[in-house]
Every structure is written in C-alpha cells, then in structure tokens.
Amino acid sequence: MIVLIFGFTGILGKLISLDAERLVFWRVFLGGSLVMLWLIFRRKTVRFKPKTAVQVAFVGCVAAGHWIAFFAAIKVSNVSIALATLATTPLFVSFIEPLVHRRKLDWREMALGLVILVGLLVLLMGPKVTNGGFALDVSDYYWGVSLALVSAFLAGVFSTLNSVLVRHHDASNLTRLELLSAAAVLAVVFLLQPKGRSLDFWTVPTSDWLWLGLLASVATAFAFLMSIEVMRKLSPFTTAVAINMEPVYAILFASWIFGEEEQMGPWFYAGTVIIVGAVFVDAALKRRAAKGIQTS
C-alpha cells in the first residue's frame, strides 16, 4: 500500500507548478506539522536528547535532499525517467548498509546490485525516437537520470540511517522531527537568499494547494511514517528493493495521465524491467534462505 502511494508522488510532483526546492519545503513543513498535531492529540510527543535530535535532524535533511533531487529530475525530464532511475537505490544500499551496520558485504545483495547496474546501463541507451528525433531532449534525458541517481544515493543513506534510529525511537516522533527539521533548514537557506525575502517566493498558487495537500498528508505524513515503521521488520536493502515496485505503478499512471510525453523507447523499458526485476530475485533468494534456516 505504501509503495502504491509512493507511485503517485512523482505524478503529484509534476502536477504542482512550484520548483523542486519550494515544493519540498511545503511538503516537509505541512507533512511534519500534521504528524506533530496527531502526536499532540494522542499525547505521545517525545523529547529527544540533544545529540539524538541532531542525528535525527541530519537524517531529515538528507531525506529532503533526496526529494529535491527527485522532483528536480521530474521537472527537467519526466516521471518515468525519475522513477526508473530511482529504482537503483538498492545498488547504493548494498554498499552503505554494511558500512553503517559494520557487517560483511552480502554476496546476494552485491549480485543484485550488479543486475541493477546492468539495467541502468541499458536504460542509458537513450529515449524514444520519434520521426527521426527524440521525443525528449537528449540533454534533459541524461540530466534527469543524473539527478535521479543523486536522489537514489541519498535515499540509500537516509533509509539506512533510519533503520538504526527506529530500533531505539518511536517512528512517528522520528518522522515529526525529521520533517520539521528539514523544513527549518530549508527556510533558513531560503531566507539567506534575496529571493527568499520576497513575499512572492512563499506564495503558493491556488491551483497547487489540492495536489500539495495530498502530497503532504497522504504521500508524506502517512506514507513516510509507515515506511519507517516497516523498517522494524525489514532490512534497509529489502525495503529498498520492495520500493522498486514504485516505478511500475508510477510509469503506468503517468502514461495514462500525461500521455505521449511519458512514453519512452525500448531501451528505456528494457532497462526498467531489469532493474525492477531485482524485486522478484531478492524475494526468491530471501524466501529460499528463510526456508533453509527453518529446515535446519
């Protein structure tokens, strides 16, 4: 259900006219405020020790950076490219998680990472060719892939760090502090710039409020909180691979909603299939391993 919701995130990002930085600010500010109000209503607000609060705030800022790069990729290219490339997150997690958890590299995760890398190389073969030209400008295509790769790396970082924090802290309070910390940092960054001191900069077009409300409430406050809670049961790598189903939903939805501008060429879809195929490989390997442990 969470992955299905995440599948609409890219579509909402494209529907919202704000640039990536301001879009993410309003997303984390509104989403974090909703979570805080929910915690106050339930009287479950928890205070963090200063050192822990700094750590949680840092993770929130990494998450914000991930979203900024993600939405920027959508703005410069399209939803399909951003989501398909974002599916490379497990490749980064396969290296980041062992470092954070101080364990040896898992050969199965490394193998899947290699498969994902091959899929990415195939995806890079280029966009759809139409009437002797590209339906999407070549530079925009590769710029979108580059931004989405940055987003995937940051997603690997914050998901791994969150898997450590959630072992010792409540997921909803982590979500509250992460989102509001990211909003505070972005607000300071904006105010340090001349444009950030203009009222027009903070104005949200009326046409954006509906999509922004859905993004902040359903796709941020609820989905982000639940995704952290899921990490109590699943490893960061398995979580990242499961989220690889997001491009499947998103590409289908985007093609249906936006039409031809989301249609890509055979190399793109071949690469996407290879990358997303890691979901089923990972599930099969872990199921076999689990059966082996139960049998022994």
N, C-alpha and C positions, 0 to 999 in steps of 0.2 A: 504494500500500500504506500509506504514511504517513497519507494522508487518511482511508483506511478505518479505521485505528487511532484517529485523532483523532475519528472519528464515534462511537466507543464512550466517549470521555472524558466527555461530558455524561451519559451513562447511568450510568457508574460514579459520577460526582459525585452523582447523585440517589440511588443505592443506598447511598452512605455517609452515615451519620447525623450526622457531625461538621459543625459550622458551616464556612462558606467559609474563614475565616482559618486555623483549625487544620487543615482538610483540605489547604490549600495548603502549610502548613508541613511536614506529614508527606510530602506529595508531593515537594517540592523537597529535603527532607533525605534521604529514602530514595533518591530518584532520583539525587541528586548523589553520595551515598555509593556507590551501585552503579557509577556511572561512574568514580569515583575508584579503587575496588577493581579494576576492569577495567584501568585505566591502570597501576596499580601492578603488576598481574600481568604486563602486557605491557612493563613498564619504559619507558613512554612519557610519564611525568609531566613536564610542562614548567613552569618557573617564569616568572612574568610580572614585568616591571618594575613598580615601584610605581605609576607613572602609568597604565600599561595595566591593571593589576589593579583600580584604582579605576574605570576606564571600564567594564571587564567586569562588575564588581560592580554598577554602576549599571544596566546593561542587565538583569542578573539580577533586580534589584529591580523594574524596570519589568515584566518578564515575570511576576513574582509578583503584582504589582498587577493585571495583565491577568487572571490566573487567579482571583484573589479576586473581582473584579467579575463574571467569567463564572459561577463557581459560585454566587455570591450571586444572580445573575439566575435560575439554575435553581431555587434554593431558594425564591425568592419567587414564581416563576411556574411555568415548566416547561421541559423540554429543547428543545422545538420553538421556543419564543419566543427563548430564549437563542441557539440556533444560527442561526436565520434572521436575527436582527439582527446577530450576529457576522459574517455574510457581507458586511456593509457595510465591512469592513476595507479593501478596495481603494480605497474613496472617500477614506479618510484618507491612505492610502499615496500616492495620486496627488498630494497636496499636500506630504506630508512628505518623500518621496524626492527631489524636485527641490531642496528646501532643503538637505538633508544632502549630496547629491552635487553641488550647485551647478550644476545644469543647467536648461535651459528646460523649462517645462511641456509635456508631450506632449499634443497635441490629442486623440489617440485615448484616452488614459487619462482625460482630462477628460470626454470624451463618455461613456465607460463609467461614470465617476463620477456623471454626471448620470442615467444609466439606473438606477444603483443607488439614487440618491436618490429617484427616482420610485417604485421598488419599495418603498423604506422608507415613503414616504408612503401607498402603497396598503396596506401591512402594518399601518399605524397605524389603519386604518379600524375595527379592533376585533376582539375574539374571537368565538368561536362562540356563537350564540344558541340556547338550549335551553329550551323550554317558557316562553317569554316572558322569560327571564332569561339571564344569562351563565354558561356552564359554568365560567369562571374569573372571579374578581372583577375588575372593570374597573381598579381602582387597582393590583392585583397585576400585571395585564397590562402597563400602562404603566410601572410601576416596574421590571418585568423588562426591558422594552425599553430603559429609561434606563440600567440597569446594564450591559446588553449593549453599548450604544453606547460607554460608557466603556471596556469591555473591548476593543471593536474599535479604538478610538483608541490605546490602549496597545499593542495587538498591532501596529498600524501603526508605532508608534515603535520597539519593540524589534526587529521584523523588519528595518526599515531600518538601524538601528544595527548589528545583527548582520551585515548584508550588507557593512558596512565592515570590521568586525573579522575576519570569516572570510577576507578577502583576505590577511591577514598572519599569522593564527594558526590552529593546529590546532583543528578543530571539536570534537573530544572534550574537549580541555583547556578550551576556552571553555565547553562545557556544564558541566563539573565546577565551574569557578569561579563561573559564573552561578548554578547551582542552590544550591551550598553558601553562597554569599554571601547569597542571598535567604533561605535558612534561618536564617543567623546574624542577619540584620537583624530578621526576624520574631520570633526567640527573644528578642532584646533588647526589642523593642516589647512582647511579652507579659509579660516579667519586670518591666517598668516599671509594669504594672498590677497591682492587688491580686489579681485572679483568676488571673494568671499565676504567682503564687507559691503556688498551691494544687496539690497533687499530683493532685487530681481533674481539673484542667484539662488535664493532659498525658496522662491515661488514655484509651486508645483502646478502645472496645467490641470484644469478641471478634468479633462479627458483622461488623465493618468491616474486619478485617485482610485477608481474602481480596481484597475489592474494592480496598482501599488498596494491597495488594501488586501487583495487576495494573496499577493506575493509576501507581504509582511506577516499575515495571520496564518494562513494555511501552509504556504510553502516555506516559511521561515520559523515562526514561533512553534508551531506544532511539529513540522517535519524535522527541524534541526534538533529539537528537544528529544523526539523519539529516536532519531538516528544515534544520538549519544547514548540513550538508554539501551539500544540494541547492542552497543559495544560491551555491555556487561556479559553478553552471551556469545558474541562472535569476535574473532580476532580482527585487527585493522585490515589485514590482507583479504580475508573472506568478505568483510563488509565492503571493501573497495571493489572486489570482483563482482559481488552481488549487484552493486550500483551500476555495473556495466550494462544492466538491462535498461537503464535510463535512456541511452541513445535510441534503442529500438522504439520505445514509445514516442520519444520526442521527434524523431525523424518522421514517423508515420503521422503524428499530429501536425507537425509543421508543414508537411507536404499537402495535407488535407486543407489546412487553414490558409497557407500562404501561396500554394500552387507552384508554378513553374520556377520561381526564384529559389525554391528549396530543392529542386530536382538536380541530382548530380550524375556524374558519369559512372561507367562500370568499374573503373579502378577505385573510385571512392567507396562504392558499395562492397567491393571485394575486400578492401582493407577493413571496413567496418565489421563485416562478417567474421573475419579472422580475429579481430580484437575482441568483439563481443562473444565469440565462440569460447574464449577463455573461461567464461562463466560456467559452461557445462563441463569443461575439462576439470576445473577446480572442484566442482561439486562431485564429479565422479571419483576423483583421486581421494578427496576427503571422506567420502562415503566408504570407499574401499578400505581406507586406513582405519576408520572407526569400526568397521566390521572385524578387521583383523585384531584390534585391541579387545573387542568383546569376546571373540572366539578364544583368544589366549587367556 
